[in-house]
């Protein structure tokens, strides 16, 4: 950010920018407190689960007119991400970066089991078949970690199976639909029926990522943001790689990422817009990409990120953008995601059937969505 600000100042010497850093765990509570007291920064980062709430409450400045006036080409960013930050037909943010989820796999374990590496030809059946061959109870290793993870797992699988988490008009849950239940059941069956994954209790005691990075699990779905972690880990840096999501009835991959937004009550709307516009530029994206921390949202600048860790097939994360779907959100996303976690934790641990859990989530979710209208 400091590098980006320095570059911005070269062409805007009369605009002062102060960078404030807040740890992720405190960031969102800080922003919500600031919003309640009309003390939001002029420009700040926004994520998908909160965009509708902030926009609907009049806390963000709509920037559609500015985009049109300055001819900012929004096709330079992933379509699904632009859609995520569009509320009631108005743009509220310019995408900063994005992330998708890939299938990370342990090459050493695949080689020892004589299993072919994952590639674009894989579907769910191929995933299951490989997981069976890679599971070895005698050695205490599993083929896959069927983690309870929304963004990492079932937000991808449900659209792949022709379903949806939330309808486009934000009025209806899709969890009680056959397509969603079938996708969820495939995942929980990896634990309860096929026994190719650690149990929920085991994955609670030891995080799935830790099981993967210690060679106890052969496959693990994880985001692009953890590529750096794998490249630095002594065990995984030369033993793992990543592939695109195996295909269901169709290809789909959930996309998320941050956007730069402007506070509705900023005292410097013109200056804030100039900065946000620059933050969405190719120049700013190039600076982001070289750090290797995130995939910049500006199309064509991802190559520097991909090349930052040449030992991994990071292009897989970029390839999935072509068939990406927006991260599911509503005005009060956290209300129904809390129910998601409560019910699905019971299902993952075998306390209730996944069908019953999904239907209960849909019931409560539909109630919350009705209140939002």
N, C-alpha and C positions, 0 to 999 in steps of 0.2 A: 504493500500500500504506500509506503514511503517513496518507493521508486516511481510509482504511478503518479503520486502527487507532484513529485519533482518534475516529471515530464509534462504534466498539466500546466504547471507554473511557467513553463517556457513560453507558452502561447497565451496564458492568462495571468500575467504578473500582478494584476490588481485584485485577484481573488485569493483570499487566505483560506487554507484548508488545514484543520487540525484533526489528526488521526487519533481516535480513542480506541483502545483495545480492552475487550472484556472477554473473559473465559466463556466458552460455549455454554457451560452449565448455568451461568448467571445471566447470560446475554438476553434471553427471551423474557425472563421475569423483569429484568431491568427495562426492556423496551415497553412492556405492558404497563409497568408502573409509570414510566415517562409519558406514555400515551394518556393515561388517566389524569395526569397533572398538566397536560399540554406542554410537556418539556422534551418532546422528541428532538433528536438531532436533525439538522437540516436534511442530511442524506444518511441513510442507513441500510443495512442488509435486511431483506425480508425472505421468509421461506414459504413454501406452499401451504402447510397447515394453518397459517395465520393470515394469509393474504386477504381472504374474503372478509374475515372479521375486521381487520384494520381498515379495509376499503369501505365496508358497509357502515362502519362507525364514523366515517368522515375524518379519519386520521391520516389519510394519504392523499397526495395531490395527484389527480388524474393527469396523465401526460400525453394523451392521444393528440391533442391539438399541437403540442410542441413537436411531437414526432412527425406530424404531417407538415408543419411549417418548415422544419429543418430537413425534411426529406430523409429521415432516418429509415434505412431499409431493414424492416423487421424480419425479412426473409434470410438475413444473415445469421439468425439464431434458430435453434430447433423449434419447429412448429408447435410441438406439444408443450414446450416450455413457455413459449409466448402465450399460448392458450391458458396455461396455469396462472399467469399473472394478468389475465384479462378478466375483469369482473363487470357483469352487466354491459358488455360491449365496449368497455373503456380500458385502455392500457394503464397500468399502475406501476409497472417496473420494466427495466431493461435487464434481460438475463445477464448474469455475471459469469456463472460457471454451471456445470451440470455433472450429474453422476448417473451411471446405470449399473446394473448388477451382472456380474459374470460368473461362470462356473470355474472356480479355481480347482485344480487337481494336482495330485502328487505324482510326478512322473516316475519316481523311484518305485512307488507302490504299484503303479500300473505296469511297469516293466517286470517286476517280480511276479505279478499275477498273470502276465501275458495278455493284458487287456489293451486294446487299441485306445489311443488318446481321444478325447472328445473333439468333435469338429462340427461344422455347420450341418452335417447330415444327421446328427443325433436328434431323436425325439424322446418323449417321456419313456417309452418302452426301452430304448437303448440305455437311458440313464438307469432304469431299474435293473436291467440285465447286467450292466457293469457293476452296479452296487452289490449285487448278489455275488459276483465273482471276486470282488475285492474284500468282502467281509470274511474275516477269519477269527472266529470266537477263541480258538486255541491260542492265538497270538494277542488277543484283546484289541483287535482293530476292526473298524467298520468301514463299509464302502462309502457312506455318506453321512453327513450330519443334517438330519431333518429338523432344523432349528425352527422355533416359534418366532418368526420374523416377518412382519408385514411387508416392508419395503424390499427386504432381501428375498422373500419367497412368494407369498400368496398374492401380493399385488401384481406380480408378474403372471402367475399361473392362472388366475381367474380370467383375465382377458385373453390369454392363450387358449383357453377352453371355450371362448365365445361368450363369457359372462362379464359382469361388471361389479365393482364394489359400490359405486354410487352412480346414479343416472346423471346424464349430462345436465339436466335441469336442477340437479341437487335436491330433488324431492323424494327420491326412492332409493332404498337399499337394495343391493342385488344379492345379498348373502343367502336369502332363502330360495334363490333360483337354482334349478338343477345343475346349471353349468358351474356355479360357484361351489356348491356342495361337492360335486364330483372332483373338482380340482383340489379342494381342501382334503378330501378323503384319500386321494392319491398320496398326498404328502404324509398324513398321519399313519397311513397303512405301512409306510416305510419303517415306522417304529413298531407298531402293534401287530401287523400281519407278517411282513417280510423280515423283520428284525435285522435290517441292514443298517440301522442307525442307532446310536446311543438313545437311551430313554430320556424323557423330559427331566427326570430326577438327576440322571447322570450329567445332562447338559446344564442343569442348574448348579450342580456341584463344581463342574469344570466347564467354562465357557466353550462353545463350539469352536470358536476361532483358536483357542488354546489347544484343543484336541487336534485341530488341523495342523497347527504349527509345531506340534510335537510328534507328528507321524502316527497318530492314533486313528485319524479319519482321512480317507483318500480323496473325498470330494466335499467342497463347501462353497455355497453361494455367498458371495461377498461383493461389496461395492468397489468402485474404482478408487475411492478414497484410501483404501487399505493397501494399495499397490506399494506405496512407500514402506509400509510396515513389513511387507513380505520381502522387499528388496534389501532391507537392513537386517532381517532375522537370519542368524547364522545357519539355521536348519533349512529354511525355505528359499533363501536367495538363489540357490542353484538347483533346487529339487522340484519347484512347482511352476505351473504356467496357468493360463486362463483361456477360456473359450466362451463363445456366445451361449445364451440360454438355449437348451434343447427345445425343439418346437413341439407345441401341443397341436390342437386342431388348426391353429394358425400361428404365425410369429407375432409376438408382442413382448415388449419390455418396458417396465415403468421407468420414467425419467423424472428426476428431481434436480433441483439446483437452486442457488440463491439468485435474487434479483436486487438491483440497486433501486431504491425508492426515495421519494421526497416527502417530508412531513407536510401535511396540509396547511399548517399554520406557520411555516417557515417565514421568516422576515426577509429572506433573500431568494425568492422563487426563481428569478432569472439566473442568478449565479449558481444556484443548486442544480438547475437544469443543465447549464453548461458543463458542470462537473459530472453529472449522471450520464450525459451524452458522451463525454470523454471516457468514462468508466466502461461504457459499452463499445468503445472503439477497438479497432484492430491493434493499435499501439498498446493499449492497456492489456488486451488479451495476450499479446506476445510476451509482455513482462510476466504475467501470471503463469503462462505455460512453461517458461524456462525454469521456474522453481520446482516443477514436478508435483506440486501439492494438489492441484485441481485441474479438471479439464475445462479450459476456457470455452464460454458459450459461443463466441464469434467463430462462425464457420471458416475453416481453412487454417486456423491457428492451432489446431489440436496436435499437429505433427510434432511440435516441440515437446509436448507432454508425452506423446507416444515414444519419442526418441530418448526421453530422459531416463528410461529403464529398458534398454534394448533386450535384456534377458527375458522379458515377458511379452506376450502377444497382446499388448495394450490396445491394439487397433480393434480388438473384439468389442471394447466398450463404445468405440466410435461407430462401428458397423451397426449396432443395435438402435441407434438414433433413427434410422430410416423407418423402423416400424414401432417406434416408441409411443407410449400412451401417457397422458398426464398423471401425476401423482394424485390420488383421490382426496379431495378436500371439500369442506363446506364451511359455513360461517363459524360454527363451533365444533370444529373437527375433533378436538380433544375429548368432548363428551362421549362420542360414540367409539373413539379409539380406546378409551378406558374400558368400555364394555367389551370390545374386541378382546383385549388382553385378558380380562377376567374370565370370559367364557372359553376362549381358545386354550388358555392355560389348563383348564379342567379337561378339555378334549384331548390335548396333547399328552396329558398324564394318564389318560384312560378312565377318568372319573365319570365322564358322560360321553355319549356318541357325538361325533363331529356334526352330524346332521342336526341334532338337537341344539348344539351350541350355535351353529350358524343361524338357525331359525330364531333363536332367542336374541342374537345380536341384531338381526334384521328387524325384529319386533321393536326393540328399544331404540334402534337407530332411526326407524321410521317415525317414532314418537318425537325424537329430538329434531329431526328434519322438518316435521310439521310445525314445531315451535319456531323454527327459523324463518318460515315464510311470512 
